[in-house]
Amino acid sequence: MSVAHSPEIHAKLIERIPVVTGRGLHEWFDSLDQGPGLLRKADRTYWLADEYGLTHGYARAIVTEYDRRRRDRSIPAPRRSAP
C-alpha cells in the first residue's frame, strides 16, 4: 500500500535525490523512459526501487515528479490573442 507524500515532503525528497542516489532527476527520468513501459504508478515505483535499489519513498517521489512534469509538458501554452 502506497501513501502519498505531502507537497513539503515530496519537495524535500526531490531536492535530496541527487545527493542520496548520485544521479540527477533527468537521469532517473531517462531510466523511466527506457524502462519496461509500465503504466501504473505503483508498478513503475516498484520497478524503479527493485531495479536500482532505491527506497520506496525515493522511487515514488521520482515517479510522481516524472508524471507531474510530463503532464505539465502536455498542456499546450495559452495562445495570445491578436492585438
N, C-alpha and C positions, 0 to 999 in steps of 0.2 A: 504494500500500500504506500503510495507516494503522498507526500504532504507538500503543498505549495509554500514557497518561501514568501515572507513579506517583502515588499519592494526594497526596504532597507537592507535586509539580509541578502537578498539577491544582488544588490549593488555591491555589497562588501565581498561576496563570493566572486563576482565578476572581476572586481579590482584585484583580488588576490590570485586569480588563476595563473597568470604568467609566473608569479613568484613560486607558487606551490607546485606547478606542473612543469615549469621550464619551457612552456610553449605559449605563444600568444593566441588570442581568440581566433585570429584569421587562420592559424594552423589547425585549430580544433574544427573550425567551420569547413576547411578543406577535407579533413578526415570524415566529417559527416557527409559531405558531398560525394566522396569516393567510397563511402561505406556501402552496406548491403541494400540501401534504399528502403528501409523500414518506414512505415507510415505513422504508426502510433508513437506518441511522445515517450511513453513508458518503455516501449521496445527499443527505441533509439537510445534512451538513457541507460538501460541495462546493457545494451551492446557496447556503448562507449565505456562504461565502467568496467565491464569484463575484458574488453579488448585492450584497454590501455591502463588498467589497474587503478582507475580513479575511484574516489569515494562516490557514493551515490549522490551526495549533496552537490559536489562539483560537477558531476556528469549532468545532473538535472539542470543546474544553472547554465551550463554550456548549451544544452539543447533548448532551453527556454529562451535564452538570448538569441540563438540562431533563428528560432521560429519568429521571434519578435522582429528582428532585423529583416528577415526575409519577407515577412508580412508588410513591414513599412516600405520596403522597396517596391512591392507590387501595387501600392496605391499610387495612381497617377498624380502628378503635380497639378494643382489647380491652374486652369487656363486664365490668362489675364484677358479682360475684356478690352476690345479695341477702343482707343481714346476718341 
